[in-house]
């Protein structure tokens, strides 16, 4: 059997890790709690906690009391791989996530199982073109990014609010088309529903549900060419698919998750001038104004992957067994909550050589690490993975091609290990002109 944490250790786990994670917001950030938590900066202690428990109890999996139930914490590499490979049929999304998502997208693929999951997964993969390295509409999407970054990059100081508006606009145009560019209400309604989903006591169905989906239907009915909405109308769907309810995931993944990760990647790049020089050299050697050129920016893509590894936007994966299973030769009962702490596994100094360093070149090596699940893993790996990475690279290339950026705050130093948290909400960047003798080739390509 797997060992069980003592009452004291379970209390430390709950108060020092799980409760703060929930309080910061699972579906959308609670800004006050994010600022409070990061001001206290207990993340190093929380991460070290898991290493201490593994050494103390001699196991990479252990039971911990959470409320009235015993939950299994999974640190072992092979156990992590099995949990993700058997999701969602054996390991479905956790109850808190399922109940929360039912407030605003009850038929989402991420909380589906069985035939409904297979149907919705097929649809999402088809629209987001999971099996292609570059989406068929990549050229159009790149044009949208360049137009919006051109407007945003005129400011001499960029804050998170500026990036948030930038990614909101990019998201609306890519998902729905240019007609939705200035429709701030559609994402405002989604944000309010996601805030309701954060609550422990939440409505069964949000009062914003009908107004939000009425807007989504209007955009689907009049879908603009070269938008995801247009493709959603073309891809075969069944009664199980629930097309409208797959769209919110595209929206918040592109607007929130992509935005947060891109800002963190930019901060890491400009804080490490040697990496920035290599990125600019890569851009100068290619064609960052064409979709195939963006696709070829491997080092820049590695920077995005590193930002997601170092600061996972999903620090804790929550699953629940639907049937009994066996992990590492040990029986795990049905209906057991299972936690995979990405924030620890990505930074485990005993197993990850690059744990606290910014190493974008690692992603060019072709190595794969089952512990790294910043875009999910197994059967439920993010269906929009290639598209999200493309868009992140497109935004970063557009920004770096136009200006030089200096990170004002939060502080990052190449001389010190990467901190365990980066408060994107307080991020500030100063922009300045690129010197004439720098990146001449890149600038010539941009203005050619």
C-alpha positions as CSV (number, residue, x, y, z in Angstrom):
1,X,0.0,0.0,0.0
2,X,1.0,3.6,-0.5
3,X,1.9,5.4,2.7
4,X,-0.5,7.9,4.3
5,X,0.7,11.3,5.5
6,X,0.4,12.1,9.2
7,X,-2.3,14.5,10.3
8,X,0.3,17.2,10.7
9,X,1.7,16.7,7.3
10,X,-1.8,16.6,5.8
11,X,-2.6,19.9,7.5
12,X,0.6,21.4,6.0
13,X,-0.4,20.1,2.5
14,X,-3.9,21.5,2.7
15,X,-3.1,24.9,4.2
16,X,0.2,25.5,2.4
17,X,-0.6,24.2,-1.0
18,X,-4.2,23.1,-1.8
19,X,-6.2,25.9,-0.2
20,X,-4.1,28.7,-1.7
21,X,-4.4,27.1,-5.1
22,X,-8.2,27.1,-4.8
23,X,-8.3,30.6,-3.4
24,X,-6.3,32.1,-6.3
25,X,-9.0,30.8,-8.7
26,X,-9.1,27.6,-10.7
27,X,-11.0,28.9,-13.7
28,X,-10.0,32.6,-13.7
29,X,-7.7,34.5,-11.4
30,X,-8.9,36.2,-8.2
31,X,-6.6,39.1,-8.4
32,X,-6.6,40.0,-4.7
33,X,-5.7,36.4,-3.6
34,X,-3.0,36.1,-6.3
35,X,-1.3,39.3,-5.1
36,X,-1.6,38.2,-1.4
37,X,-0.2,34.7,-2.1
38,X,2.7,36.0,-4.2
39,X,3.5,38.7,-1.7
40,X,3.8,36.0,1.0
41,X,5.8,34.0,-1.5
42,X,5.5,30.6,0.1
43,X,6.0,28.7,-3.2
44,X,9.5,27.5,-2.4
45,X,8.3,25.9,0.8
46,X,5.3,24.3,-0.9
47,X,7.6,22.8,-3.6
48,X,10.1,21.6,-1.1
49,X,7.3,20.0,0.9
50,X,6.7,17.3,-1.7
51,X,10.4,16.4,-1.8
52,X,10.4,16.1,2.0
53,X,7.4,13.9,2.0
54,X,8.9,11.6,-0.7
55,X,12.0,11.2,1.4
56,X,10.1,10.9,4.7
57,X,7.7,8.2,3.5
58,X,9.9,6.6,1.0
59,X,7.4,6.7,-1.9
60,X,6.6,8.7,-5.0
61,X,2.9,8.3,-4.3
62,X,1.2,8.9,-1.0
63,X,-2.3,9.3,0.5
64,X,-3.3,12.6,2.1
65,X,-6.5,13.5,3.9
66,X,-8.4,16.3,2.1
67,X,-11.7,17.1,3.8
68,X,-13.5,13.8,4.5
69,X,-11.7,11.9,1.7
70,X,-8.3,10.4,1.2
71,X,-6.6,11.7,-2.0
72,X,-3.6,10.2,-3.8
73,X,-0.7,12.6,-4.6
74,X,1.4,11.2,-7.5
75,X,5.0,12.2,-8.0
76,X,6.4,9.0,-9.6
77,X,7.2,9.4,-13.3
78,X,5.6,6.1,-14.4
79,X,2.5,6.7,-12.3
80,X,2.1,10.1,-13.8
81,X,2.3,8.7,-17.2
82,X,-0.3,6.0,-16.5
83,X,-2.8,8.4,-15.0
84,X,-2.6,10.7,-18.0
85,X,-2.7,7.8,-20.5
86,X,-5.8,6.3,-18.9
87,X,-7.6,9.7,-18.8
88,X,-10.5,10.3,-19.1
89,X,-12.1,6.9,-18.9
90,X,-10.3,5.6,-15.9
91,X,-9.1,8.9,-14.5
92,X,-11.7,11.6,-15.2
93,X,-11.4,15.3,-14.3
94,X,-11.8,15.9,-10.6
95,X,-15.2,16.7,-9.1
96,X,-14.4,20.3,-8.3
97,X,-13.5,21.0,-12.0
98,X,-16.5,19.1,-13.3
99,X,-18.9,20.9,-11.1
100,X,-17.3,24.3,-11.8
101,X,-17.3,23.9,-15.6
102,X,-20.9,22.8,-15.6
103,X,-21.7,26.4,-14.7
104,X,-20.6,27.7,-18.1
105,X,-19.9,24.7,-20.4
106,X,-21.5,21.5,-19.1
107,X,-20.7,19.6,-22.3
108,X,-17.1,20.6,-22.5
109,X,-14.7,17.9,-23.9
110,X,-12.4,18.2,-20.9
111,X,-15.1,16.9,-18.5
112,X,-16.6,14.3,-20.8
113,X,-16.1,10.6,-20.9
114,X,-16.9,7.6,-23.1
115,X,-18.5,8.2,-26.5
116,X,-19.2,11.8,-25.7
117,X,-15.5,12.5,-25.1
118,X,-14.4,10.7,-28.2
119,X,-17.0,12.6,-30.3
120,X,-16.0,16.0,-28.8
121,X,-12.3,15.3,-28.9
122,X,-12.5,14.4,-32.6
123,X,-14.4,17.7,-33.3
124,X,-11.9,19.8,-31.3
125,X,-8.9,18.1,-33.0
126,X,-10.4,18.7,-36.4
127,X,-11.2,22.5,-35.9
128,X,-7.9,23.2,-34.1
129,X,-6.0,20.9,-36.5
130,X,-4.2,19.0,-33.7
131,X,-2.3,16.7,-36.1
132,X,-0.9,19.6,-38.2
133,X,2.1,21.6,-37.2
134,X,0.7,24.7,-38.8
135,X,-3.1,25.5,-39.0
136,X,-4.6,26.0,-42.5
137,X,-5.5,29.6,-41.5
138,X,-2.1,30.3,-40.0
139,X,-1.4,33.1,-42.5
140,X,-4.6,34.9,-41.6
141,X,-4.0,34.4,-37.9
142,X,-0.5,35.8,-38.2
143,X,-1.9,38.9,-40.0
144,X,-4.3,39.4,-37.1
145,X,-1.4,39.1,-34.6
146,X,0.8,41.6,-36.5
147,X,-2.0,44.2,-36.8
148,X,-2.8,44.1,-33.1
149,X,0.8,44.0,-31.9
150,X,1.6,47.0,-34.2
151,X,-1.1,49.0,-32.3
152,X,-0.1,47.7,-28.8
153,X,3.7,48.1,-29.2
154,X,3.5,51.9,-29.8
155,X,3.3,52.4,-26.0
156,X,6.6,53.0,-24.1
157,X,5.4,51.0,-21.1
158,X,3.4,47.7,-21.3
159,X,1.6,46.3,-18.3
160,X,-0.5,43.1,-17.9
161,X,-3.7,45.0,-18.6
162,X,-2.2,46.0,-22.0
163,X,-1.4,42.4,-22.8
164,X,-4.8,41.3,-21.6
165,X,-6.5,43.6,-24.0
166,X,-4.2,42.5,-26.8
167,X,-5.0,38.9,-26.3
168,X,-8.7,39.5,-25.9
169,X,-8.7,41.2,-29.3
170,X,-6.6,38.6,-31.0
171,X,-8.8,35.9,-29.6
172,X,-12.1,37.4,-30.7
173,X,-10.8,38.0,-34.2
174,X,-9.3,34.5,-34.6
175,X,-12.3,32.6,-33.1
176,X,-15.1,34.7,-34.5
177,X,-13.6,37.0,-37.2
178,X,-13.1,40.8,-37.5
179,X,-16.8,41.4,-36.8
180,X,-16.1,40.5,-33.1
181,X,-13.0,42.7,-32.7
182,X,-14.6,45.3,-30.5
183,X,-17.2,43.0,-28.8
184,X,-15.8,43.2,-25.3
185,X,-19.0,41.8,-23.8
186,X,-18.6,38.3,-25.2
187,X,-15.5,37.7,-23.2
188,X,-16.8,39.8,-20.3
189,X,-19.8,37.3,-20.0
190,X,-17.4,34.4,-20.1
191,X,-15.2,35.9,-17.5
192,X,-18.1,36.5,-15.1
193,X,-19.3,32.9,-15.6
194,X,-15.8,31.6,-14.8
195,X,-15.6,33.7,-11.7
196,X,-18.9,32.1,-10.6
197,X,-17.4,28.7,-11.2
198,X,-14.5,29.5,-8.8
199,X,-17.0,29.7,-5.9
200,X,-17.4,26.8,-3.4
201,X,-21.2,27.6,-3.5
202,X,-22.0,28.2,-7.1
203,X,-25.1,28.3,-9.3
204,X,-26.1,25.2,-11.2
205,X,-26.3,27.4,-14.2
206,X,-25.1,31.0,-14.6
207,X,-27.5,33.8,-15.3
208,X,-24.9,34.9,-18.0
209,X,-25.2,31.5,-19.7
210,X,-28.0,32.3,-22.1
211,X,-26.7,35.8,-23.1
212,X,-23.2,34.4,-23.7
213,X,-24.4,31.5,-25.9
214,X,-26.8,33.8,-27.8
215,X,-23.7,35.8,-28.9
216,X,-21.8,32.6,-29.7
217,X,-24.7,31.4,-31.9
218,X,-24.8,34.7,-33.8
219,X,-21.2,34.5,-34.6
220,X,-21.5,30.9,-35.7
221,X,-24.5,31.6,-37.9
222,X,-22.7,34.4,-39.7
223,X,-19.2,32.9,-39.4
224,X,-16.5,34.9,-41.2
225,X,-14.2,33.0,-43.6
226,X,-10.8,31.9,-42.1
227,X,-12.1,32.0,-38.5
228,X,-12.4,29.0,-36.2
229,X,-16.1,29.6,-36.1
230,X,-16.2,29.1,-39.9
231,X,-14.3,25.9,-39.6
232,X,-16.6,24.7,-36.7
233,X,-19.5,25.0,-39.2
234,X,-17.7,22.9,-41.7
235,X,-16.4,20.0,-39.5
236,X,-19.0,17.2,-39.2
237,X,-20.8,17.2,-35.8
238,X,-23.3,15.0,-34.1
239,X,-26.0,15.5,-31.5
240,X,-23.3,14.6,-28.9
241,X,-20.8,17.2,-30.1
242,X,-22.5,20.3,-28.5
243,X,-20.5,22.6,-30.9
244,X,-21.3,25.8,-29.0
245,X,-20.0,24.5,-25.8
246,X,-16.6,23.6,-27.2
247,X,-15.9,27.2,-28.1
248,X,-15.5,28.7,-24.5
249,X,-12.4,26.5,-24.1
250,X,-10.8,27.9,-27.2
251,X,-11.6,31.4,-26.0
252,X,-10.1,31.2,-22.5
253,X,-7.2,29.0,-23.6
254,X,-6.2,31.6,-26.2
255,X,-7.0,34.7,-24.3
256,X,-6.0,33.8,-20.7
257,X,-3.6,30.8,-20.8
258,X,-1.8,31.9,-24.0
259,X,-1.6,35.5,-22.8
260,X,-0.2,34.6,-19.4
261,X,2.4,32.2,-20.9
262,X,3.5,34.7,-23.6
263,X,4.1,37.5,-21.0
264,X,6.1,35.1,-18.9
265,X,8.1,34.0,-21.9
266,X,8.8,37.6,-22.9
267,X,10.0,38.3,-19.3
268,X,12.3,35.3,-19.3
269,X,13.7,36.2,-22.7
270,X,14.5,39.8,-22.0
271,X,15.9,39.0,-18.6
272,X,18.4,36.6,-20.2
273,X,20.2,38.7,-22.8
274,X,22.2,35.8,-24.1
275,X,19.0,34.0,-24.9
276,X,17.5,37.1,-26.4
277,X,20.5,37.5,-28.7
278,X,20.0,33.9,-29.9
279,X,16.3,34.4,-30.4
280,X,16.9,37.6,-32.5
281,X,19.6,35.7,-34.5
282,X,17.1,33.0,-35.2
283,X,14.5,35.5,-36.3
284,X,17.1,37.3,-38.5
285,X,17.9,34.0,-40.2
286,X,14.3,33.3,-41.1
287,X,11.2,35.1,-42.2
288,X,9.1,36.0,-39.1
289,X,6.5,37.8,-41.2
290,X,5.3,34.6,-42.9
291,X,3.5,31.7,-41.2
292,X,6.1,29.2,-42.3
293,X,8.8,31.4,-40.8
294,X,7.0,31.6,-37.5
295,X,6.6,27.8,-37.5
296,X,10.4,27.5,-38.0
297,X,11.3,29.5,-34.9
298,X,12.2,26.5,-32.8
299,X,14.2,28.3,-30.1
300,X,11.5,30.9,-29.6
301,X,9.1,27.9,-29.2
302,X,11.4,26.5,-26.6
303,X,11.2,29.8,-24.7
304,X,7.4,29.4,-24.6
305,X,7.6,25.8,-23.5
306,X,10.1,26.8,-20.8
307,X,7.9,29.5,-19.5
308,X,5.1,27.0,-19.2
309,X,7.3,24.5,-17.5
310,X,8.8,27.0,-15.0
311,X,5.5,28.7,-14.2
312,X,2.7,26.1,-15.0
313,X,-0.7,27.8,-15.5
314,X,-2.1,24.5,-14.2
315,X,0.0,23.9,-11.1
316,X,-2.1,21.0,-10.0
317,X,-3.8,18.4,-12.2
318,X,-6.8,16.9,-10.5
319,X,-8.2,13.5,-11.5
320,X,-10.6,11.0,-10.0
321,X,-10.7,7.3,-10.6
322,X,-13.9,6.0,-12.1
323,X,-13.0,2.3,-11.6
324,X,-10.3,0.6,-9.5
325,X,-6.8,0.7,-11.0
326,X,-3.3,-0.4,-10.1
327,X,-0.4,2.1,-9.9
328,X,3.1,0.9,-9.3
329,X,1.6,-2.5,-8.3
330,X,-0.6,-0.9,-5.7
331,X,-4.4,-1.0,-5.9
332,X,-6.2,2.4,-6.1
333,X,-10.0,2.2,-5.3
334,X,-12.6,3.7,-7.5
335,X,-13.7,7.3,-6.8
336,X,-10.3,8.2,-5.4
337,X,-9.2,11.8,-6.0
338,X,-5.7,11.9,-7.6
339,X,-3.5,15.0,-7.6
340,X,-0.4,15.6,-9.8
341,X,1.5,18.7,-8.6
342,X,3.0,20.1,-11.8
343,X,4.6,22.9,-9.8
344,X,6.7,20.3,-8.0
345,X,7.3,17.8,-10.8
346,X,8.5,20.4,-13.2
347,X,11.0,21.7,-10.6
348,X,12.0,18.5,-8.9
349,X,15.8,19.0,-8.4
350,X,16.3,15.3,-7.7
351,X,15.0,14.2,-11.1
352,X,15.0,17.3,-13.4
353,X,18.5,18.5,-14.4
354,X,17.2,21.9,-15.6
355,X,14.8,22.3,-12.7
356,X,15.4,26.0,-11.8
357,X,17.1,27.2,-14.9
358,X,15.8,28.8,-18.1
359,X,16.9,26.3,-20.8
360,X,14.9,26.8,-24.0
361,X,17.4,24.8,-25.9
362,X,16.4,21.7,-24.0
363,X,13.2,21.6,-26.1
364,X,15.2,21.4,-29.3
365,X,16.9,18.2,-28.1
366,X,13.9,15.9,-28.9
367,X,13.9,14.6,-25.4
368,X,10.5,14.0,-23.7
369,X,9.9,14.1,-20.0
370,X,6.6,12.6,-18.7
371,X,6.7,14.9,-15.7
372,X,6.3,18.0,-17.9
373,X,2.6,18.4,-18.4
374,X,2.2,22.1,-19.1
375,X,-0.1,21.3,-22.0
376,X,-1.5,18.2,-20.5
377,X,-0.5,14.7,-21.5
378,X,-1.7,11.4,-22.6
379,X,-5.1,11.2,-24.4
380,X,-6.2,14.5,-23.1
381,X,-3.2,16.5,-24.3
382,X,-4.3,20.0,-25.4
383,X,-6.0,19.7,-28.8
384,X,-4.9,23.2,-29.6
385,X,-1.3,22.7,-28.7
386,X,0.2,23.5,-32.1
387,X,-2.0,26.5,-32.6
388,X,-1.3,28.0,-29.2
389,X,2.5,27.6,-29.6
390,X,2.2,29.2,-33.1
391,X,0.3,32.2,-31.8
392,X,2.7,32.6,-28.8
393,X,5.7,32.6,-31.2
394,X,3.9,35.0,-33.5
395,X,3.2,37.5,-30.8
396,X,6.7,37.3,-29.4
397,X,8.3,37.7,-32.8
398,X,6.1,40.7,-33.6
399,X,7.0,42.3,-30.3
400,X,10.7,41.7,-30.6
401,X,10.9,42.7,-34.2
402,X,9.6,46.2,-33.4
403,X,11.1,47.1,-30.0
404,X,13.6,46.2,-27.4
405,X,12.0,45.4,-24.0
406,X,13.3,45.7,-20.5
407,X,11.5,43.9,-17.6
408,X,10.8,46.5,-14.9
409,X,9.0,44.1,-12.6
410,X,8.8,41.4,-11.2
411,X,12.6,41.0,-11.1
412,X,14.3,38.1,-12.8
413,X,18.0,37.7,-12.8
414,X,20.1,35.3,-15.0
415,X,22.6,35.0,-12.1
416,X,20.0,33.4,-9.8
417,X,17.7,30.4,-10.0
418,X,14.4,31.1,-11.5
419,X,11.8,31.8,-8.8
420,X,8.9,29.5,-8.3
421,X,6.3,32.1,-9.1
422,X,6.1,35.1,-11.5
423,X,3.2,37.5,-10.8
424,X,2.1,38.3,-14.4
425,X,-0.5,40.7,-13.0
426,X,2.2,43.1,-11.9
427,X,4.4,42.7,-15.0
428,X,5.8,45.9,-16.5
429,X,7.9,46.2,-19.6
430,X,9.7,49.3,-20.8
431,X,9.9,49.5,-24.6
432,X,12.7,51.3,-26.5
433,X,13.8,51.5,-30.2
434,X,16.1,48.7,-31.5
435,X,19.5,50.1,-32.2
436,X,20.3,50.5,-35.9
437,X,23.1,48.0,-35.8
438,X,21.1,45.3,-34.1
439,X,18.9,42.8,-35.9
440,X,19.4,44.6,-39.2
441,X,18.4,41.5,-41.2
442,X,15.2,41.1,-39.1
443,X,14.3,44.8,-39.6
444,X,14.9,44.6,-43.3
445,X,12.6,41.6,-43.6
446,X,9.9,43.4,-41.6
447,X,9.9,46.5,-43.8
448,X,10.7,44.8,-47.1
